Amino acid sequence: MNVSNHWKKRLNEVPGLAAYLIPVAKKWANGIALPGRMTLGEEPRERKLCAALDRIFGGRIFYRKGNVTVVIPDELRNEETLAALAAELGIEKKPEPKETPSTATILQRLRLTHPQLGPIHQWLATAPEIERLLKKSGEHERLLLHLLEAASFLIREEKTITLSKLGSLFFNDSKRLRSGTPRKLLGGMLNHQLGAEDTPENRDIALQLFGVIDNPATTTVTLFAPLHLIRGGKPDRWIADRFNAGEPVTLNSYNLDGIEAVHLRPGCETVITSENAAPFHELVEEHPNAILIYTGGYPNAAVCRLLRLLREAGATCRHWGDTDPDGYMIAALIDRCIKTTLFRCGIENILANKTSLKPYTLTQSARGKQFLNAHPRFRFKKELELTLELGGWLEQETG
């Protein structure tokens, strides 16, 4: 008699056996090794059932506190025997879990999908948070793939977009990128694309620099300029009219949406950006033959959008800001949007104001040196090195 028929015969003869054999079959089906002893259930009342259990378990049965415990014999540990028992009881063996690919394998696959994102892949390969994420679940590979697609889109398109719209495009879920791990990881990717120090603040700044906005109405740029916005092939002259009246204007992302280009007044192709508000208003009072833009510290998506439009129109930029690490990082980020040199914050200005430099704190100085060590080709390396050597920096309002 084959094994299958053997179990069929026994269960037909003593149907009550099924309840006591199901725990054994389920352990096998779940891939769990059978222990030395097993408690199978309540002590049976029928003599026929007790005798059947005694035959199956070779007499090694113990009754205690109303339960029956058995020693599993070697013949019942046989794979064929257990498979036949489970089949007769209608219990299916769970499929073997798929082998989870290694972190290195996953990262290599991601690298092949977007080979152009070199700096981002370097970060993915070294960031502890990525290793923890992938070890937690291989399913997170799909999350990283969608984030790489979103990052590639932002780098390529240079357009403003809300996190909700970005989430809908790449996750089919408008809430997916608004907060939490996905937003932090996207910010980390874009921040590493910029080559900036990896901090939570810089991740948020990186999102803004690549056009991500939380609210189009509150993402603004203030400017004082004789220029026209071109929309639908037609010039919008009101910014130039306010310039002629001596008034700066503030645009939000809605105002810049759909702008195809900007038209510059002949002879006015220079942009001057100001990191801080008071110097910006000082420039407005001077009324130079230039386009003045207030960045409000690190430039947001609206500032970057306008700077790129000005670049396409043939303008170049001069940046005026502090000469500390943040000030020069702001200048370097503006330089990514439009070709930029320094205005009133270059080496000659630092040397001319040596007696009025603000002393670096130990933390500021260490941060600046670490940044330069990590970015030996930094756009404004000589200027930052000089301030670190002098032990102080020139505040924009002083210069």
WOZISUL-V934164 format. One record per residue. N is the residue number from 1. PHI is phi as a letter, one per 30 degrees, with the letter a starting at -180 (none if undefined). OMEGA is omega in degrees with one decimal (NA if undefined). Layout:
N/PHI/OMEGA + N/PHI/OMEGA
This chain:
1/none/179.2 + 2/d/-172.5 + 3/d/-177.9 + 4/d/179.4 + 5/d/178.7 + 6/e/-179.6 + 7/d/-179.6 + 8/d/-178.8 + 9/d/-177.5 + 10/d/-178.1 + 11/d/176.9 + 12/d/-179.3 + 13/d/-177.8 + 14/b/-176.7 + 15/e/-179.1 + 16/d/179.0 + 17/d/-173.7 + 18/e/-176.9 + 19/d/-178.3 + 20/d/-179.0 + 21/c/179.5 + 22/e/178.3 + 23/e/178.5 + 24/d/-178.2 + 25/d/-178.6 + 26/d/177.9 + 27/d/178.6 + 28/d/-177.8 + 29/d/179.9 + 30/d/177.7 + 31/i/-179.0 + 32/c/179.6 + 33/d/179.6 + 34/d/178.7 + 35/d/177.3 + 36/d/179.1 + 37/b/176.0 + 38/b/170.0 + 39/c/-171.1 + 40/c/179.8 + 41/k/-179.2 + 42/d/179.9 + 43/e/-178.5 + 44/d/-179.2 + 45/c/-176.8 + 46/d/178.6 + 47/d/179.8 + 48/d/179.6 + 49/d/177.9 + 50/d/-179.5 + 51/d/179.4 + 52/d/177.8 + 53/d/-179.9 + 54/d/179.3 + 55/d/-176.6 + 56/d/-174.2 + 57/c/172.0 + 58/i/176.0 + 59/i/-177.0 + 60/c/-178.0 + 61/b/-178.0 + 62/b/178.6 + 63/c/-177.6 + 64/b/177.7 + 65/h/175.1 + 66/i/179.3 + 67/c/177.4 + 68/c/178.1 + 69/c/-177.2 + 70/b/169.5 + 71/c/-176.9 + 72/d/-179.1 + 73/d/-177.5 + 74/d/-177.1 + 75/d/178.5 + 76/d/177.8 + 77/c/-179.2 + 78/d/-175.6 + 79/d/-178.8 + 80/d/-179.3 + 81/d/-179.6 + 82/d/179.1 + 83/d/179.6 + 84/d/177.9 + 85/d/-179.0 + 86/d/-179.9 + 87/d/-179.8 + 88/d/179.7 + 89/d/179.6 + 90/i/-179.3 + 91/c/-178.3 + 92/c/178.0 + 93/d/178.7 + 94/d/179.5 + 95/d/177.4 + 96/d/178.9 + 97/d/178.4 + 98/d/179.2 + 99/d/-179.8 + 100/d/179.5 + 101/d/179.9 + 102/d/177.8 + 103/e/-179.5 + 104/d/179.3 + 105/d/179.6 + 106/d/-178.3 + 107/d/177.2 + 108/d/177.6 + 109/d/179.3 + 110/d/-179.9 + 111/d/-179.8 + 112/d/-179.9 + 113/d/-177.8 + 114/b/-175.2 + 115/d/-176.9 + 116/d/-176.2 + 117/c/-175.3 + 118/e/-179.0 + 119/e/179.9 + 120/d/179.8 + 121/d/176.3 + 122/d/179.2 + 123/d/179.7 + 124/e/-176.3 + 125/d/-175.0 + 126/c/-175.9 + 127/d/178.8 + 128/e/-177.7 + 129/d/178.0 + 130/d/178.2 + 131/d/178.8 + 132/d/-178.9 + 133/d/-176.5 + 134/d/176.7 + 135/d/179.0 + 136/d/178.0 + 137/a/176.4 + 138/d/178.9 + 139/d/-179.4 + 140/d/174.2 + 141/e/179.6 + 142/d/176.6 + 143/e/-179.4 + 144/d/178.9 + 145/d/179.0 + 146/d/178.5 + 147/d/176.1 + 148/d/177.0 + 149/d/179.0 + 150/d/179.1 + 151/d/179.0 + 152/d/177.9 + 153/d/-177.7 + 154/d/-179.8 + 155/d/-175.8 + 156/d/-168.9 + 157/d/-177.8 + 158/h/177.7 + 159/b/177.0 + 160/d/-179.3 + 161/a/178.0 + 162/d/176.7 + 163/d/178.9 + 164/d/-179.4 + 165/d/179.1 + 166/d/177.7 + 167/d/178.4 + 168/d/-177.4 + 169/d/-169.7 + 170/c/178.1 + 171/b/-174.3 + 172/h/-177.2 + 173/a/-175.2 + 174/d/-177.2 + 175/c/-169.5 + 176/d/-174.0 + 177/c/-174.6 + 178/d/-178.9 + 179/a/175.1 + 180/i/-173.2 + 181/e/-178.7 + 182/e/179.2 + 183/d/179.8 + 184/d/-178.8 + 185/d/177.4 + 186/d/176.2 + 187/d/178.2 + 188/d/177.8 + 189/d/-176.7 + 190/d/178.4 + 191/d/179.0 + 192/d/173.8 + 193/d/177.5 + 194/d/-177.4 + 195/i/-178.5 + 196/d/176.0 + 197/d/-175.0 + 198/d/175.2 + 199/b/177.3 + 200/e/179.8 + 201/d/-179.4 + 202/d/176.4 + 203/d/177.3 + 204/d/178.6 + 205/d/179.9 + 206/d/176.6 + 207/e/-179.9 + 208/d/-177.5 + 209/d/179.1 + 210/c/168.4 + 211/j/-179.1 + 212/d/-179.6 + 213/b/175.5 + 214/d/-175.5 + 215/b/-178.5 + 216/e/-176.8 + 217/d/-176.5 + 218/c/174.7 + 219/c/-168.0 + 220/b/172.3 + 221/b/178.0 + 222/c/-177.3 + 223/b/176.7 + 224/b/-166.9 + 225/a/173.4 + 226/d/-178.2 + 227/b/176.9 + 228/c/170.8 + 229/d/-179.9 + 230/c/179.3 + 231/b/-177.8 + 232/i/179.5 + 233/i/-177.5 + 234/c/179.6 + 235/d/173.6 + 236/c/-166.6 + 237/c/-168.9 + 238/d/178.2 + 239/d/177.0 + 240/d/178.1 + 241/d/178.8 + 242/d/176.5 + 243/d/179.9 + 244/d/177.8 + 245/d/178.1 + 246/i/-174.7 + 247/c/169.7 + 248/d/176.3 + 249/b/177.1 + 250/b/178.3 + 251/c/170.3 + 252/c/-175.8 + 253/d/176.3 + 254/d/-179.1 + 255/d/-177.3 + 256/c/-179.2 + 257/d/178.8 + 258/i/177.2 + 259/d/-177.4 + 260/d/-174.8 + 261/a/170.7 + 262/b/177.4 + 263/c/-178.4 + 264/c/173.2 + 265/d/179.9 + 266/e/-179.5 + 267/i/-179.6 + 268/b/-176.9 + 269/c/179.8 + 270/c/175.2 + 271/c/170.5 + 272/c/177.5 + 273/c/179.4 + 274/b/-180.0 + 275/d/-173.6 + 276/c/-172.0 + 277/d/-175.2 + 278/d/176.1 + 279/d/176.6 + 280/d/-179.9 + 281/d/174.1 + 282/d/177.9 + 283/d/177.7 + 284/e/179.0 + 285/d/178.6 + 286/d/177.7 + 287/h/178.8 + 288/d/177.4 + 289/d/-174.7 + 290/a/175.3 + 291/c/-176.4 + 292/c/-180.0 + 293/b/175.8 + 294/c/-176.5 + 295/d/-177.6 + 296/i/-174.6 + 297/i/177.8 + 298/d/-176.1 + 299/d/177.2 + 300/d/-175.2 + 301/d/-179.8 + 302/d/177.1 + 303/d/-178.5 + 304/d/179.3 + 305/d/-179.3 + 306/d/179.6 + 307/d/178.8 + 308/d/175.9 + 309/d/178.9 + 310/d/175.7 + 311/e/-179.6 + 312/d/178.6 + 313/d/176.7 + 314/j/-179.0 + 315/d/170.5 + 316/b/-170.4 + 317/b/169.7 + 318/b/-175.9 + 319/c/177.3 + 320/c/179.8 + 321/a/176.4 + 322/d/-179.9 + 323/c/173.9 + 324/d/-178.9 + 325/e/-179.9 + 326/d/-179.5 + 327/e/-179.8 + 328/d/174.0 + 329/d/176.4 + 330/d/178.9 + 331/d/-178.9 + 332/d/178.1 + 333/d/174.9 + 334/d/179.4 + 335/d/176.0 + 336/d/-179.0 + 337/c/-175.8 + 338/a/-178.3 + 339/e/-168.7 + 340/b/167.9 + 341/c/-175.4 + 342/c/-179.0 + 343/b/177.8 + 344/i/177.6 + 345/b/178.5 + 346/d/-176.0 + 347/e/-178.5 + 348/d/179.2 + 349/d/177.7 + 350/d/-178.3 + 351/d/-179.8 + 352/d/-177.7 + 353/c/-176.6 + 354/e/-176.0 + 355/d/-177.7 + 356/c/178.0 + 357/d/176.1 + 358/d/-176.9 + 359/d/173.6 + 360/d/166.4 + 361/d/178.3 + 362/e/-180.0 + 363/d/179.2 + 364/d/-177.8 + 365/d/179.8 + 366/d/-179.7 + 367/d/179.7 + 368/d/-179.4 + 369/d/177.6 + 370/d/179.9 + 371/d/-179.4 + 372/d/177.5 + 373/d/-178.8 + 374/d/-176.1 + 375/b/-175.8 + 376/d/179.8 + 377/c/-179.0 + 378/e/-173.3 + 379/e/-178.2 + 380/c/-176.5 + 381/d/-175.6 + 382/d/-179.1 + 383/d/-179.6 + 384/d/177.2 + 385/e/-179.0 + 386/d/-179.8 + 387/d/178.3 + 388/d/177.8 + 389/d/-179.8 + 390/d/178.1 + 391/i/179.9 + 392/a/-177.2 + 393/b/-177.0 + 394/c/177.5 + 395/d/-174.2 + 396/e/-178.8 + 397/d/179.2 + 398/d/-177.0 + 399/d/NA
